[in-house]
């Protein structure tokens, strides 16, 4: 495992190649936010969704958020990448046993396709991605209300918040150590697909209330689909995005999303804003 120098969010994400067939970049870009927090990006040349995945290390176990859009390890070697990352971390933090929790921001195919790569991995729990399984694993008996804690050991606590609206079992995670809020497909610089408007709006309200009570450094969603020009997007299916804005967003942009929801007023269709597009396609599985 190559050592990764911690760099915060000072990174240029690989955003595909003019000819996907000839892309020289690896299938997975690995970036160290710090020595115990890795951000992984699925190569856009392998799958146009190019989702971001997140790997957090605690003293007793690691947490992997999402498994990407490609099942075949020959094209998307996620298990190998995670195993190498865990081995590298354990080299500097040796212990006799170490677990892995594979969880999801939600259950759409571009976030769960790699689950099977972890089916036979020792000391590993793969959390189901339907609403019942998610609520049961975290102990969220009053879903979508309340929140839970996932203890990775050594004082690394991750807050778990129900986040339905884009998808029924969508979940938001807050890492207390870094202040990062992992928003999945609820908010990112791109196409925000809303299936249940009431649930989605309630999720945004709960997240805003959470941000008022807890330190949040950045909001990290799972995709980038905008350009650096306000309001300009890359169409769905694009496999080369040379003019991407940063992945990270702010609490202020979450407030902008809430104002956008009020402005749209429930009108179906696509509504364009500076940092995202709202797709009110209620009832469609997107």
C-alpha positions in Angstrom: 0.0 0.0 0.0 1.5 3.3 -1.1 1.6 5.8 1.8 -0.9 8.7 1.3 0.2 12.1 2.5 -2.7 13.8 4.3 -3.8 16.8 2.3 -7.3 17.8 3.4 -9.3 18.6 0.3 -6.3 20.0 -1.7 -6.9 17.6 -4.5 -7.7 17.5 -8.2 -10.1 14.7 -8.8 -9.7 12.5 -11.9 -12.7 13.3 -14.0 -12.6 10.8 -16.8 -10.7 11.0 -20.1 -11.5 12.1 -23.6 -11.4 8.5 -24.7 -12.5 6.3 -21.8 -10.9 3.2 -23.5 -7.5 4.9 -23.2 -7.7 6.4 -19.8 -4.3 5.9 -18.1 -5.6 6.5 -14.5 -6.3 3.7 -12.1 -9.9 2.5 -11.6 -10.0 4.1 -8.1 -8.4 7.3 -7.1 -7.4 7.3 -3.4 -7.0 10.6 -1.6 -6.0 11.0 2.1 -8.0 13.7 3.8 -6.0 12.8 6.9 -4.1 9.7 8.0 -7.3 8.0 9.1 -9.8 9.3 6.5 -9.6 8.3 2.8 -11.8 9.5 0.0 -12.1 7.2 -3.0 -13.4 8.1 -6.4 -14.7 5.6 -8.9 -13.1 6.3 -12.3 -15.6 7.9 -14.6 -14.1 5.9 -17.5 -15.2 2.7 -15.8 -18.7 4.0 -14.9 -20.1 7.5 -15.8 -21.7 7.9 -12.3 -18.1 8.2 -10.8 -19.3 8.1 -7.2 -17.2 9.0 -4.3 -16.7 6.5 -1.4 -15.3 7.2 2.0 -13.2 5.0 4.3 -12.8 6.0 8.0 -10.5 4.3 10.4 -11.2 3.9 14.1 -9.2 2.1 16.7 -11.3 -1.1 16.5 -12.8 -1.0 13.0 -13.1 0.9 9.8 -16.2 2.2 8.1 -16.6 2.1 4.3 -19.4 4.3 3.0 -20.8 2.9 -0.3 -19.3 0.3 -2.7 -19.6 2.1 -6.0 -21.2 1.4 -9.3 -19.3 -1.6 -10.7 -19.6 -5.1 -9.3 -16.7 -6.9 -11.2 -13.4 -6.6 -9.3 -11.5 -7.0 -12.5 -12.9 -3.5 -13.6 -13.3 -2.0 -10.1 -11.0 -3.6 -7.5 -12.6 -2.1 -4.5 -11.9 -5.0 -2.1 -8.3 -5.0 -3.0 -8.1 -1.3 -2.6 -9.7 -1.3 0.8 -7.6 -4.3 2.0 -4.5 -2.5 1.0 -5.6 0.7 2.8 -6.5 -1.3 5.9 -3.1 -3.0 5.8 -1.3 0.3 5.4 -3.2 1.8 8.3 -2.6 -1.2 10.5 1.2 -1.0 9.8 1.2 2.2 11.7 -1.5 1.2 14.2 -0.9 -2.5 14.9 -3.5 -4.6 16.7 -4.4 -8.2 16.8 -7.8 -7.9 15.2 -9.6 -5.3 13.2 -13.1 -5.1 11.8 -14.8 -3.4 8.8 -18.4 -2.1 8.5 -19.6 -1.7 4.9 -22.5 0.8 5.0 -24.3 2.9 2.4 -25.6 6.4 2.0 -28.5 4.8 0.2 -29.5 1.7 -1.8 -29.3 2.8 -5.5 -27.2 0.6 -7.8 -24.3 3.0 -8.2 -23.7 2.9 -4.4 -24.1 -0.8 -3.6 -22.8 -2.6 -6.7 -19.5 -3.6 -5.0 -21.1 -5.2 -1.9 -20.5 -8.7 -3.2 -16.7 -8.2 -3.1 -16.9 -8.1 0.7 -19.2 -11.1 1.1 -16.5 -13.5 2.3 -14.2 -10.9 4.0 -13.3 -11.9 7.6 -14.4 -9.6 10.4 -16.7 -7.7 8.1 -20.3 -6.6 8.4 -22.1 -5.5 5.2 -25.2 -3.5 6.2 -28.3 -4.2 4.2 -29.5 -1.2 2.2 -33.3 -1.4 2.5 -35.0 0.8 5.1 -35.8 -2.1 7.5 -32.2 -3.3 7.5 -30.7 0.1 7.9 -33.0 1.1 10.8 -32.4 -2.2 12.6 -28.6 -2.1 12.3 -28.3 1.4 13.7 -31.1 1.0 16.2 -33.3 3.8 14.6 -36.6 2.5 15.9 -38.5 5.7 15.1 -37.2 6.1 11.5 -37.0 8.7 10.0 -36.8 10.5 13.4 -33.9 10.4 15.9 -30.3 9.6 15.3 -27.7 7.0 16.3 -24.0 6.6 17.0 -21.6 4.2 15.4 -18.5 3.8 17.5 -15.4 2.9 15.5 -13.2 2.8 18.6 -10.6 5.1 20.0 -13.1 8.0 20.4 -14.0 8.1 16.7 -17.8 8.4 16.8 -20.0 8.7 13.7 -23.5 10.2 14.0 -26.0 8.4 11.8 -29.1 10.4 10.7 -32.0 9.1 8.6 -32.1 11.0 5.3 -35.0 9.8 3.1 -36.4 11.7 0.1 -34.0 10.8 -2.7 -34.4 7.2 -1.6 -36.4 5.6 1.2 -33.4 4.3 3.2 -31.0 7.2 2.5 -28.7 7.9 5.5 -26.4 10.8 6.3 -23.2 10.3 8.4 -21.3 12.9 10.5 -17.8 12.2 11.6 -17.2 13.9 14.9 -13.4 13.8 14.5 -13.2 15.7 11.2 -16.6 17.4 11.2 -17.3 16.0 7.8 -21.0 15.5 6.9 -21.5 12.8 4.3 -24.7 13.7 2.5 -24.8 11.0 -0.1 -27.1 12.0 -3.0 -29.1 14.4 -0.8 -26.8 17.3 -1.6 -23.8 17.4 -4.0 -22.8 19.7 -6.8 -25.0 18.1 -9.5 -28.4 16.7 -10.3 -30.5 16.3 -7.1 -33.3 13.8 -7.8 -36.2 14.0 -5.4 -38.6 11.1 -5.2 -40.5 12.0 -2.0 -40.7 15.8 -1.7 -42.1 15.9 1.8 -39.5 13.4 3.1 -36.7 15.2 1.3 -37.7 18.6 2.7 -37.9 17.2 6.2 -34.4 15.7 5.8 -33.0 19.0 4.7 -34.6 20.7 7.7 -33.2 18.0 10.1 -29.8 18.4 8.6 -29.9 22.2 9.0 -30.9 21.8 12.7 -28.1 19.3 13.1 -25.6 21.7 11.7 -26.8 24.4 14.1 -25.9 22.0 17.0 -22.7 20.4 15.8 -19.5 21.5 14.2 -19.5 20.8 10.5 -16.4 21.5 8.4 -17.6 20.3 4.9 -20.5 18.6 3.3 -19.3 15.8 1.1 -21.8 14.2 -1.3 -21.2 11.3 -3.7 -21.0 12.9 -7.1 -19.8 16.0 -9.0 -21.9 16.9 -12.1 -21.7 20.7 -12.3 -19.1 22.8 -14.1 -17.3 25.8 -12.5 -19.8 28.1 -14.3 -22.7 28.8 -11.9 -25.8 26.9 -13.0 -24.0 24.9 -15.8 -24.1 21.1 -15.6 -22.7 18.1 -17.3 -25.5 16.0 -18.8 -26.2 12.6 -17.3 -23.9 10.0 -18.9 -20.9 12.3 -19.4 -17.6 10.4 -19.0 -15.2 13.3 -19.2 -15.7 16.4 -16.9 -12.5 18.6 -17.2 -14.1 21.6 -15.6 -15.5 20.3 -12.3 -16.0 22.4 -9.1 -14.9 21.1 -5.8 -16.7 18.1 -4.2 -17.0 19.8 -0.9 -20.0 22.0 -0.1 -20.9 24.3 2.8 -23.7 24.7 5.3 -24.6 27.9 3.5 -25.2 25.8 0.3 -27.4 23.5 2.4 -29.4 26.6 3.3 -29.5 27.5 -0.4 -31.0 24.1 -1.1 -33.8 24.8 1.5 -34.5 28.1 -0.1 -34.6 26.5 -3.5 -37.2 24.0 -2.3 -39.4 26.8 -1.1 -39.0 28.7 -4.3 -39.8 25.7 -6.5 -43.0 25.1 -4.4 -43.4 21.4 -5.5 -43.6 22.1 -9.2 -42.5 18.9 -11.1 -39.6 19.2 -13.5 -36.0 20.3 -13.5 -35.1 23.6 -11.7 -31.7 25.1 -12.2 -29.7 26.8 -9.5 -26.1 28.0 -9.2 -24.7 24.9 -7.4 -27.2 22.2 -8.3 -30.2 21.2 -10.3 -33.4 20.1 -8.5 -35.2 17.3 -10.3 -38.7 16.9 -8.9 -39.5 13.6 -10.6 -41.7 12.3 -7.8 -42.2 8.5 -7.8 -39.4 7.7 -10.3 -36.5 5.5 -9.2 -33.5 7.6 -10.1 
